[in-house]
């Protein structure tokens, strides 16, 4: 993802892919894709109360768990 010949483009790509900058449906789609790719049958949600941006929305994500296969 990091290209030394294109530092601005690399930074832009890196910041676009930060999950904090994305909405809940996108986060859920990433989790579902990873579960399919790695054949996961569950997940553990760790809520770090000192980091609100990562913890907010976890209840909403868990409500749509487990991901549907297919």
N, C-alpha and C positions, 0 to 999 in steps of 0.2 A: 504494500500500500504506500510505502514511503519511497519516493523517487528523488534522489539527491539533485538531479538535473531540473526538477520541478518542485521546489520547496513550497511555493504558494498553492499549487494544485494538490500537493500531498497534504498540506495542512487542511485544506478545504475538505478533502475526502475523509481525513481522520475525524474532523469535527462533525461531519454529516452522519457518520456512523456511530457516534456516541448515543447510547440508548436514552440518556437523560434528555436529549433533544427531540425525542420521538414520542408519538402518542401511544396510548395503551393498546389499541388494535395492532400497531406495528410491533410492539414488544411481544405481544402474544403470538403473532405470526412467526417471529424469530424463534421463540421458545418451541412452538410446534414443529418448525422445520428442524431444529436441533434434535428434538426427540425422535423424529422420523429418521434422521441421518445416523444417530447413535443408538437407536433402538431402546431408548429410555422408556421405562414404564411409569415413572413418577418423578417428582422433583421435591426438593426441600427449599422452602422459602425462609431465608434468614432476614429478619427485619432489623436493620441497624438504625436504632432510634436516633443516633447522633447524625445520621445522614438522611435527612428528609427527602431530598430529590430521588434517592434510590428506593426508599421505603414506600413513598406515596404511590398508591395504585396497586400495591401487591394484593390487597383484598379483592380488588376488581379482577386482577389476573387469575387469582385462585378460583373465583366464581366460574370461570370458563375452563376449568381443569377437570378431568384430564383431556388432552387433545384427542380429537377423533382421528383414527387411522384412516389412511386412504389418500 
